[in-house]
Amino acid sequence: MTGFGTILLKRFCGKFNSNLLGHVSRIRKACLDERIFVEVKVDENLIQLYAASHDMNTTTMLVSDVLEYEKKRLHTECMEKCLYHGSGSASPMALFGSGPEIKHLELEKHSLSVDVYHSNINAIDDKELLMFFEKNTSGSVCAVYKFQGMGKDPPDREKWGKITFLSPDAAKRAVELDGDEFCGSNLKILPSQSAMGGDKTFLFPEVKARIFWPRRLNRGFGIVICDKNDVNIECKALAENSHVINFQSPNLYPESLAWDPLKQHFLVGSLCHRTISSISDAGIIETLISDTSLPENVTVVGITVDSRNNRVLAVIHAVKRLPPFNALAAYDLKSGNRLFLSPLPTDEEALANDVAVDYNGNAYVTNSIGNYIWKVNVKGEASIFSKSPRFTEHPVDRDTPYSYIGLNCIAYVSSGDYLLVVQSNTGKVFKVDADDGTARHVLLNEDLTRPDGVVFRSDSVVLVVSPQANKLWLLKSNNGWGEGVVYDKIDLESEGYPTSVVSRGRDKMYVLYGYFLEGLLGNSEREGFRIEEIMSPKESEGENV
C-alpha cells in the first residue's frame, strides 16, 4: 500500500509505534491469526501487509479504515509554524488552518495567544470559560492549552492555561477582558510571552511546526454569529461532520442493519419484502437477496455477516395475525443462493429476533417471548441452547408497551468466546458462555431503557441502541463483563425509530433509521430511509474512561 505521505504514516504508527501495535492486535483478533503483521516504511512511503490469502481483504480493509480516520483528523487540525529563530527572543508564529488555507500570518510583536489566570482555577467550568471567550472575541478561539502539572511554582498556581486566537485583533479583545469577573473572581489575562518577539533582527534557518487538535469532531457547543433573520438558512448550511446515508426503497421499513467488511457495504432487512438489500456509502441500494420461497409477508428481523464463511445470516419471523414462523436462513454473499432455512424448535409462542455468529460459524438466535437462545450450527442444525434461570429472575412491568419483549439483541465476543445478550423489558445485560450456555447478569451502573440493538466494537466498547428511549449507550468493562459502566449516552432523533447499530472499522458507529414502527402500524407510503454515523462527544474530546 503506497501513496499516503510521511505525516499520515507517522500518525498511523504513533509514538514508539504504539498505534501500529494496537492496529496489528485488532487485526489479529478480527482474523483469529496471530501471524498477521503490518510493516510501515515511512521513508519509502510504504505499508506492507503480511496475512494469509483468505484474510488479506479483511486486513486491507481494517488498515484502510484507520488511514481514512487519520486523514479525516488531519483535515480538522490547526498548525502553528515558527517563522524565524532570533537570538534571545521567541519566534513570531504563522497560524494555519485545515489543509493549506492560511488563516493568519503573525509578524512583529503581534500576539495570537493569551495566558489566563484565576484565583480559583478548580472552580472554573472549562466549557463555560471558552464560551465566555468565544462570545467576547467574535468566536475566534482556535486552540486551547490547559496548564497542567503538579507542585506549581507560586507565579503559576493561578494559571488556568493558554488560548490561541485566529487573529491578533481577537487576542487583543481577549486581553481587554483582563479584570472581568468570572466564577466569583477576577480574570487576569496577559499576552502569552512565548508568542512575543523582542528582537527585530531575525535569521531564517528553518521552519518548525507544532500541532494542535483544537476542534476534534464532537457534538458539543456550536456558536454561530449571523443576522437573526438568517438563523434557519445558516444552520441548515452548516457542514455536518457525521456521515449520513439516505437511500430510497418503497415500503422497505428495515429493522436490522449489518456491515459487510469485504464489500464495504451496509446490509438491511425488510418488514415484509422478503429481501436483504446492499447499500453503498453513496446511498445506492441494490437487492442482494430476494427469497420469494419464504412465506408471504414474513419479516427479515436480525441479520449478521459471517465473513469467514462468506455468508449472511437472517432471522425470519412472522408477526402476529400471520401463521407462526420462526427460522434462521443462511445465504451465500457472492451468489445470493440460500444455503439453508432452519426452523427454530419450540412448543410455545416464540419471537425469533436477533442473531450473532461465532468464529466456527455457529449462530445464536434470541427468542424474545420465550426468553431463551437457540443455536444453529454451520450445517443448519438448530437446537435450544440456553434457558438460563437468570433470564427470568428480574421483575417486568407488564403495564408498559412491548413488555413481552424479553431477550432481544445479541453480540458475540471472540476474545473470550462468550455472548452479550440484552433484555428489552428489564434493561439487563447478560454474559452467556458460548460453550455451555450458562449465564450471569452483568452489573451496570444503570439499567438501559428498552434496548433493541447491540454491537461489540473492536476496541471492546459495547454499543446499545433504543428506539423507545431514542438513545445510544456506550458501555465498557475492565473485568471481562462481570460488571460494566455506561460512560456515554447520545440522544438520537426519534421520528426515524433507531432500531439497530453497527460498528465500522476501528471506532465508527452507524445507526439505522428505518421507521420500523411506522411500517408495523400499517403505513405504506414511505420511500426514504437513512443510516447515520454517530459520534461520541466524550470520545471526540479524548476523555479517559
C-alpha positions as CSV (number, residue, x, y, z in Angstrom):
1,M,0.0,0.0,0.0
2,T,1.5,3.3,-1.1
3,G,0.7,7.0,-1.6
4,F,-0.1,8.3,1.9
5,G,2.7,10.8,2.8
6,T,5.0,10.8,5.8
7,I,2.8,12.8,8.1
8,L,-0.1,10.3,7.7
9,L,2.2,7.3,8.1
10,K,3.8,8.7,11.3
11,R,0.3,9.2,12.8
12,F,-0.7,5.7,11.7
13,C,2.3,4.3,13.6
14,G,2.2,6.7,16.6
15,K,4.9,7.4,19.1
16,F,7.3,4.4,19.6
17,N,4.9,2.5,17.2
18,S,2.3,2.4,19.9
19,N,-0.6,3.0,17.4
20,L,0.8,0.4,15.0
21,L,1.0,-2.3,17.7
22,G,-2.7,-1.6,18.5
23,H,-3.7,-1.9,14.9
24,V,-1.9,-5.2,14.5
25,S,-3.5,-6.6,17.6
26,R,-7.0,-5.7,16.4
27,I,-6.4,-7.2,13.0
28,R,-5.2,-10.4,14.6
29,K,-8.3,-10.6,16.7
30,A,-10.6,-10.0,13.8
31,C,-8.9,-12.7,11.7
32,L,-8.1,-15.0,14.5
33,D,-4.5,-15.3,13.3
34,E,-1.5,-14.2,15.4
35,R,0.8,-14.4,12.4
36,I,-0.6,-11.3,10.8
37,F,1.9,-8.5,10.6
38,V,2.0,-4.9,9.3
39,E,5.3,-3.2,8.4
40,V,5.5,0.6,7.8
41,K,8.4,2.1,5.9
42,V,7.9,5.9,6.3
43,D,10.9,6.9,4.3
44,E,9.7,4.8,1.3
45,N,6.1,5.8,1.8
46,L,5.1,2.1,2.0
47,I,2.9,-0.1,4.1
48,Q,3.4,-3.9,3.7
49,L,0.8,-6.4,4.9
50,Y,1.6,-10.0,5.8
51,A,-1.5,-12.2,6.1
52,A,-3.0,-15.4,4.7
53,S,-4.8,-15.0,1.3
54,H,-8.2,-15.5,2.8
55,D,-7.5,-12.8,5.4
56,M,-5.9,-10.3,3.1
57,N,-9.2,-8.5,2.2
58,T,-10.1,-8.0,5.9
59,T,-6.6,-6.9,6.8
60,T,-6.5,-4.3,3.9
61,M,-10.0,-3.1,4.9
62,L,-9.1,-2.5,8.5
63,V,-5.8,-0.7,7.7
64,S,-7.6,1.4,5.1
65,D,-10.3,2.4,7.7
66,V,-7.6,3.6,10.1
67,L,-5.8,5.6,7.4
68,E,-9.1,7.2,6.4
69,Y,-9.8,8.1,10.0
70,E,-6.4,9.8,10.4
71,K,-6.9,11.7,7.1
72,K,-10.2,13.0,8.4
73,R,-8.5,14.2,11.6
74,L,-5.7,15.9,9.7
75,H,-8.4,18.0,7.9
76,T,-9.7,19.3,11.2
77,E,-6.5,20.5,12.8
78,C,-4.7,23.7,13.2
79,M,-1.0,24.3,12.9
80,E,1.4,26.9,14.4
81,K,4.7,27.4,12.5
82,C,7.7,29.3,13.8
83,L,8.9,31.8,11.1
84,Y,12.3,32.8,12.4
85,H,14.7,31.9,15.2
86,G,16.2,35.1,16.6
87,S,18.8,35.3,19.4
88,G,17.3,35.9,22.8
89,S,13.7,36.0,21.7
90,A,10.8,33.8,20.8
91,S,9.9,33.4,17.2
92,P,6.9,35.0,15.5
93,M,4.3,32.5,14.5
94,A,2.3,31.7,11.4
95,L,-1.1,30.1,12.1
96,F,-2.5,27.7,9.5
97,G,-6.0,26.2,9.4
98,S,-7.2,22.9,7.9
99,G,-5.3,21.9,4.8
100,P,-3.2,24.6,3.1
101,E,-5.5,27.6,3.9
102,I,-3.7,30.4,5.6
103,K,-5.9,31.8,8.4
104,H,-3.5,34.5,9.7
105,L,0.2,35.4,9.4
106,E,1.6,36.8,12.7
107,L,4.5,39.2,12.4
108,E,6.5,41.6,14.6
109,K,5.1,41.8,18.2
110,H,1.5,40.9,17.5
111,S,0.4,38.0,19.7
112,L,-2.1,35.3,18.9
113,S,-2.2,33.8,22.3
114,V,-3.1,34.9,25.8
115,D,-2.4,33.4,29.2
116,V,-5.4,33.1,31.5
117,Y,-5.1,33.3,35.3
118,H,-7.8,32.9,38.0
119,S,-7.6,32.8,41.8
120,N,-9.6,29.6,42.0
121,I,-8.9,27.6,38.8
122,N,-10.6,24.5,40.3
123,A,-14.0,26.3,40.3
124,I,-13.9,27.1,36.6
125,D,-16.1,25.2,34.2
126,D,-13.8,24.9,31.2
127,K,-16.6,24.9,28.6
128,E,-18.2,28.0,30.2
129,L,-14.9,29.8,30.2
130,L,-14.3,29.0,26.5
131,M,-17.9,30.1,25.7
132,F,-17.1,33.4,27.5
133,F,-14.1,34.0,25.3
134,E,-16.0,32.9,22.2
135,K,-18.7,35.4,23.0
136,N,-16.4,38.3,23.7
137,T,-13.9,37.8,20.8
138,S,-16.4,37.2,18.0
139,G,-16.0,33.4,18.1
140,S,-12.3,33.4,17.2
141,V,-10.9,30.8,19.6
142,C,-8.7,28.4,17.7
143,A,-6.6,26.4,20.1
144,V,-6.6,25.7,23.8
145,Y,-3.9,24.5,26.1
146,K,-4.9,23.9,29.7
147,F,-2.0,24.3,32.0
148,Q,-1.3,21.0,33.9
149,G,1.4,20.0,36.3
150,M,1.8,19.1,40.0
151,G,3.5,21.3,42.5
152,K,3.2,24.5,40.5
153,D,5.6,27.4,41.3
154,P,3.9,30.3,43.1
155,P,3.6,32.5,39.9
156,D,1.8,29.7,38.1
157,R,-0.6,28.5,40.8
158,E,-3.4,30.6,39.4
159,K,-2.6,29.9,35.8
160,W,-5.5,28.2,34.0
161,G,-3.9,27.9,30.6
162,K,-3.3,29.5,27.2
163,I,-5.8,30.3,24.5
164,T,-4.8,30.9,20.9
165,F,-7.0,33.0,18.5
166,L,-7.3,33.3,14.7
167,S,-6.1,36.9,14.6
168,P,-4.1,39.4,16.7
169,D,-7.3,41.6,16.9
170,A,-9.1,38.7,18.6
171,A,-6.2,38.2,21.0
172,K,-6.3,42.0,21.8
173,R,-10.0,41.8,22.5
174,A,-9.3,38.9,24.9
175,V,-6.6,41.0,26.8
176,E,-9.2,43.8,27.2
177,L,-11.2,41.3,29.3
178,D,-8.5,41.5,32.0
179,G,-10.1,42.1,35.3
180,D,-13.6,40.9,34.3
181,E,-15.4,38.9,36.9
182,F,-15.8,35.1,36.2
183,C,-16.9,32.4,38.7
184,G,-16.6,34.7,41.7
185,S,-13.1,36.2,41.0
186,N,-11.5,38.5,38.5
187,L,-9.7,37.1,35.5
188,K,-6.1,38.0,34.8
189,I,-5.4,37.9,31.1
190,L,-1.9,38.6,29.6
191,P,-0.4,38.3,26.2
192,S,1.4,35.0,26.0
193,Q,5.1,35.6,26.5
194,S,6.1,32.7,24.3
195,A,4.5,34.4,21.3
196,M,6.1,37.8,21.7
197,G,9.1,38.7,19.6
198,G,11.7,41.1,21.1
199,D,14.5,41.1,18.5
200,K,13.8,42.6,15.1
201,T,16.9,41.0,13.6
202,F,15.9,37.5,12.6
203,L,17.7,34.7,10.9
204,F,15.8,32.3,8.6
205,P,17.4,28.9,9.1
206,E,14.4,26.7,9.3
207,V,10.6,26.4,9.9
208,K,9.4,24.2,12.7
209,A,5.8,23.0,13.4
210,R,3.8,22.4,16.5
211,I,0.5,20.6,16.1
212,F,-2.7,21.2,18.0
213,W,-6.1,19.5,17.9
214,P,-8.3,22.4,18.8
215,R,-11.6,21.2,17.3
216,R,-11.9,17.4,17.4
217,L,-15.1,16.1,15.9
218,N,-17.8,16.3,18.5
219,R,-21.5,17.2,19.2
220,G,-20.7,19.9,21.8
221,F,-21.4,23.6,21.6
222,G,-21.6,25.4,18.3
223,I,-21.5,29.2,18.2
224,V,-23.0,30.8,15.1
225,I,-22.9,34.6,14.5
226,C,-25.3,35.8,12.0
227,D,-28.4,38.1,11.5
228,K,-31.4,36.7,13.3
229,N,-33.3,36.5,10.0
230,D,-30.7,34.2,8.6
231,V,-30.6,31.7,11.5
232,N,-32.5,28.9,9.7
233,I,-30.6,29.3,6.5
234,E,-27.2,29.4,8.2
235,C,-27.9,26.4,10.4
236,K,-29.1,24.3,7.5
237,A,-25.9,25.3,5.6
238,L,-23.5,24.2,8.3
239,A,-21.3,21.4,7.2
240,E,-22.0,18.2,9.1
241,N,-19.0,16.1,10.2
242,S,-21.1,13.0,10.6
243,H,-21.8,10.8,7.6
244,V,-25.5,10.5,6.6
245,I,-26.5,7.9,4.0
246,N,-30.0,8.5,2.6
247,F,-31.5,5.7,0.5
248,Q,-34.8,5.1,-1.3
249,S,-36.8,1.9,-1.4
250,P,-40.6,2.0,-1.4
251,N,-42.0,0.5,1.9
252,L,-38.8,-1.3,2.8
253,Y,-39.0,-0.4,6.6
254,P,-35.8,-2.2,7.6
255,E,-35.4,-3.2,11.2
256,S,-31.9,-4.6,11.1
257,L,-28.5,-3.4,9.9
258,A,-25.2,-5.2,9.3
259,W,-21.8,-4.3,7.8
260,D,-20.1,-6.3,5.1
261,P,-16.4,-5.6,5.7
262,L,-15.3,-7.2,2.4
263,K,-17.6,-5.4,0.0
264,Q,-17.6,-2.3,2.3
265,H,-21.4,-2.1,2.1
266,F,-24.2,-2.0,4.6
267,L,-26.9,-4.7,4.6
268,V,-30.5,-4.2,5.7
269,G,-33.6,-6.4,6.0
270,S,-37.2,-5.6,5.4
271,L,-40.5,-5.6,7.2
272,C,-42.4,-7.6,4.5
273,H,-40.4,-7.7,1.3
274,R,-38.5,-11.0,2.0
275,T,-35.3,-9.2,0.9
276,I,-31.8,-8.3,2.1
277,S,-30.5,-5.2,0.4
278,S,-27.0,-3.8,0.0
279,I,-26.4,0.0,0.5
280,S,-23.2,1.9,-0.5
281,D,-21.8,4.9,1.1
282,A,-23.4,7.0,-1.6
283,G,-26.9,5.6,-0.8
284,I,-27.1,3.3,-3.8
285,I,-29.4,0.4,-2.8
286,E,-29.4,-2.9,-4.6
287,T,-31.4,-6.1,-3.8
288,L,-28.8,-8.6,-2.7
289,I,-31.2,-11.4,-1.8
290,S,-34.9,-11.9,-2.7
291,D,-36.3,-15.1,-1.3
292,T,-39.8,-15.5,-2.7
293,S,-39.9,-19.1,-1.4
294,L,-40.4,-17.8,2.2
295,P,-43.9,-17.4,3.5
296,E,-45.6,-14.2,2.3
297,N,-45.2,-11.1,4.5
298,V,-42.6,-12.5,6.9
299,T,-40.1,-10.1,8.3
300,V,-36.4,-10.3,7.9
301,V,-35.5,-9.3,11.5
302,G,-31.9,-9.6,12.8
303,I,-29.1,-10.1,10.2
304,T,-25.3,-10.6,10.6
305,V,-22.4,-11.2,8.2
306,D,-20.3,-14.4,8.7
307,S,-17.2,-13.2,6.9
308,R,-15.2,-16.3,7.5
309,N,-17.8,-18.4,5.6
310,N,-18.8,-15.7,3.2
311,R,-22.5,-15.8,4.4
312,V,-25.2,-13.6,5.6
313,L,-27.5,-15.0,8.3
314,A,-31.0,-13.7,8.6
315,V,-33.7,-14.3,11.3
316,I,-37.1,-14.8,9.7
317,H,-40.3,-14.2,11.7
318,A,-44.0,-13.8,11.0
319,V,-45.6,-11.1,13.1
320,K,-48.9,-11.7,14.8
321,R,-52.0,-12.3,12.7
322,L,-49.8,-14.4,10.3
323,P,-49.3,-18.1,10.8
324,P,-46.4,-18.6,13.3
325,F,-43.0,-18.9,11.6
326,N,-39.5,-18.7,13.2
327,A,-36.4,-19.7,11.3
328,L,-32.8,-18.8,10.5
329,A,-31.8,-18.5,6.9
330,A,-28.2,-18.5,5.5
331,Y,-27.4,-17.1,2.1
332,D,-24.1,-17.0,0.1
333,L,-22.9,-13.4,0.0
334,K,-21.5,-13.8,-3.5
335,S,-24.3,-15.7,-5.4
336,G,-27.2,-14.8,-3.1
337,N,-28.2,-18.5,-3.1
338,R,-29.8,-19.9,0.0
339,L,-27.6,-22.3,1.9
340,F,-30.2,-23.5,4.4
341,L,-33.5,-22.5,6.1
342,S,-33.7,-23.9,9.6
343,P,-37.0,-23.8,11.5
344,L,-36.3,-23.0,15.2
345,P,-37.7,-25.6,17.5
346,T,-40.4,-24.5,20.0
347,D,-43.5,-25.9,21.6
348,E,-44.8,-22.5,22.7
349,E,-45.3,-18.9,21.4
350,A,-42.0,-17.6,20.1
351,L,-40.4,-14.5,18.6
352,A,-37.1,-15.1,16.8
353,N,-35.4,-11.7,16.9
354,D,-31.6,-11.2,16.6
355,V,-28.6,-13.3,15.6
356,A,-24.9,-13.4,16.3
357,V,-22.2,-15.7,14.8
358,D,-19.0,-17.2,16.3
359,Y,-15.7,-17.9,14.6
360,N,-16.8,-21.5,13.9
361,G,-19.9,-20.4,12.1
362,N,-22.3,-21.3,14.8
363,A,-25.3,-18.9,15.0
364,Y,-27.1,-17.8,18.2
365,V,-30.7,-16.5,17.9
366,T,-32.7,-14.8,20.7
367,N,-36.3,-15.8,21.5
368,S,-37.8,-12.6,22.8
369,I,-41.1,-14.1,24.1
370,G,-39.6,-17.4,25.4
371,N,-36.5,-15.7,26.9
372,Y,-34.1,-18.3,25.7
373,I,-31.4,-18.7,23.0
374,W,-31.3,-21.1,20.0
375,K,-28.1,-22.4,18.4
376,V,-27.8,-23.2,14.7
377,N,-24.6,-24.9,13.7
378,V,-22.7,-24.3,10.4
379,K,-24.7,-27.1,8.8
380,G,-28.1,-25.5,9.7
381,E,-29.0,-27.9,12.6
382,A,-31.0,-26.0,15.2
383,S,-31.5,-26.6,18.9
384,I,-32.4,-24.8,22.1
385,F,-29.0,-23.6,23.5
386,S,-29.7,-21.7,26.7
387,K,-32.7,-21.5,29.0
388,S,-30.8,-20.0,32.0
389,P,-33.0,-19.0,35.0
390,R,-31.0,-15.8,35.1
391,F,-33.1,-14.6,32.1
392,T,-36.4,-14.6,34.1
393,E,-35.3,-13.6,37.6
394,H,-35.8,-9.9,37.2
395,P,-39.3,-8.2,37.6
396,V,-41.1,-6.9,34.5
397,D,-43.6,-4.0,34.4
398,R,-46.4,-5.6,32.4
399,D,-48.2,-2.3,32.1
400,T,-45.6,-0.8,29.8
401,P,-45.7,-1.1,25.9
402,Y,-43.9,-4.2,24.5
403,S,-43.4,-5.7,27.9
404,Y,-43.5,-9.1,26.3
405,I,-40.2,-8.4,24.5
406,G,-37.5,-10.1,26.6
407,L,-34.1,-11.3,25.3
408,N,-33.6,-9.1,22.2
409,C,-30.2,-8.1,20.9
410,I,-27.1,-10.3,21.0
411,A,-23.4,-10.0,20.2
412,Y,-20.5,-12.5,20.1
413,V,-17.2,-11.6,21.8
414,S,-14.4,-13.7,20.1
415,S,-11.7,-12.7,22.6
416,G,-13.5,-14.5,25.4
417,D,-15.8,-16.9,23.5
418,Y,-19.0,-15.6,25.1
419,L,-22.2,-13.8,24.1
420,L,-23.5,-10.5,25.4
421,V,-27.3,-10.5,25.4
422,V,-29.5,-7.5,26.2
423,Q,-33.1,-7.9,27.6
424,S,-35.6,-5.2,26.5
425,N,-38.3,-5.4,29.2
426,T,-35.8,-5.2,32.1
427,G,-32.9,-3.3,30.5
428,K,-30.5,-6.0,31.8
429,V,-27.3,-7.3,30.1
430,F,-26.2,-11.0,30.4
431,K,-22.9,-12.7,29.7
432,V,-23.5,-16.2,28.2
433,D,-20.8,-18.8,27.9
434,A,-20.8,-19.9,24.2
435,D,-19.8,-23.5,25.1
436,D,-22.4,-24.5,27.7
437,G,-25.0,-21.6,27.7
438,T,-24.5,-20.7,31.4
439,A,-25.4,-17.0,32.0
440,R,-24.7,-14.4,34.6
441,H,-26.1,-10.9,35.0
442,V,-23.7,-8.1,34.1
443,L,-23.8,-5.4,36.8
444,L,-24.1,-1.9,35.3
445,N,-24.1,1.5,36.9
446,E,-27.6,2.0,35.3
447,D,-30.2,-0.1,33.6
448,L,-30.9,0.5,29.9
449,T,-34.4,1.6,28.7
450,R,-36.0,-0.7,26.1
451,P,-32.7,-1.6,24.2
452,D,-33.2,-3.1,20.7
453,G,-29.7,-3.3,19.1
454,V,-26.2,-4.2,20.3
455,V,-22.7,-4.5,18.7
456,F,-19.3,-5.2,20.2
457,R,-16.8,-2.8,18.8
458,S,-13.1,-3.8,18.0
459,D,-11.9,-1.7,20.9
460,S,-14.1,-3.6,23.4
461,V,-16.7,-0.9,23.7
462,V,-20.3,-2.2,23.5
463,L,-22.9,-0.1,21.7
464,V,-26.6,-0.4,22.6
465,V,-29.4,1.5,20.8
466,S,-33.0,2.0,21.9
467,P,-35.8,3.3,19.6
468,Q,-38.1,4.0,22.5
469,A,-35.6,5.9,24.6
470,N,-34.0,7.4,21.5
471,K,-30.6,6.7,23.0
472,L,-27.3,5.2,22.0
473,W,-25.3,4.0,25.0
474,L,-21.6,3.3,25.1
475,L,-20.6,0.6,27.6
476,K,-17.2,-0.5,28.8
477,S,-15.8,-3.1,31.2
478,N,-12.4,-3.7,32.7
479,N,-13.0,-7.2,34.0
480,G,-14.4,-9.2,31.1
481,W,-18.0,-8.1,31.6
482,G,-18.5,-9.3,35.1
483,E,-19.6,-5.7,35.5
484,G,-19.5,-2.6,33.4
485,V,-20.3,1.1,33.1
486,V,-22.4,3.3,30.8
487,Y,-19.8,6.0,30.1
488,D,-21.6,7.9,27.4
489,K,-25.3,8.4,26.3
490,I,-26.1,10.0,23.0
491,D,-29.6,11.4,22.1
492,L,-30.9,10.2,18.8
493,E,-33.6,11.6,16.6
494,S,-37.0,10.0,17.5
495,E,-39.0,10.0,14.3
496,G,-36.8,7.5,12.4
497,Y,-37.2,4.9,15.2
498,P,-33.5,3.8,15.5
499,T,-33.5,0.0,16.0
500,S,-30.0,-1.2,15.0
501,V,-26.4,-0.1,15.4
502,V,-23.2,-1.4,13.7
503,S,-19.5,-0.7,14.1
504,R,-17.4,0.0,11.1
505,G,-13.6,-0.1,11.2
506,R,-11.9,0.9,14.4
507,D,-14.5,3.1,16.1
508,K,-17.1,4.3,13.6
509,M,-20.7,3.9,14.8
510,Y,-23.7,3.9,12.4
511,V,-27.4,3.8,13.4
512,L,-30.3,2.7,11.2
513,Y,-33.3,5.0,11.0
514,G,-35.7,2.5,9.3
515,Y,-39.1,3.9,10.5
516,F,-39.9,0.3,11.5
517,L,-42.7,1.2,13.9
518,E,-44.4,3.3,11.2
519,G,-44.4,0.2,9.0
520,L,-45.8,-2.0,11.8
521,L,-48.7,0.4,12.2
522,G,-49.7,0.0,8.6
523,N,-48.1,3.0,6.8
524,S,-47.3,2.0,3.3
525,E,-46.3,5.4,1.8
526,R,-42.7,5.8,2.8
527,E,-39.7,5.6,0.4
528,G,-36.9,7.3,2.2
529,F,-34.7,5.8,5.0
530,R,-31.3,6.6,6.3
531,I,-28.1,5.3,8.0
532,E,-26.3,7.9,10.1
533,E,-22.9,8.0,11.6
534,I,-23.0,8.8,15.3
535,M,-20.1,10.4,17.2
536,S,-19.5,10.3,20.9
537,P,-18.7,13.7,22.4
538,K,-16.6,12.1,25.1
539,E,-14.6,10.0,22.7
540,S,-14.1,13.0,20.3
541,E,-12.8,15.2,23.2
542,G,-10.4,12.4,24.1
543,E,-11.8,11.8,27.6
544,N,-10.4,8.9,29.5
545,V,-12.9,6.3,30.9
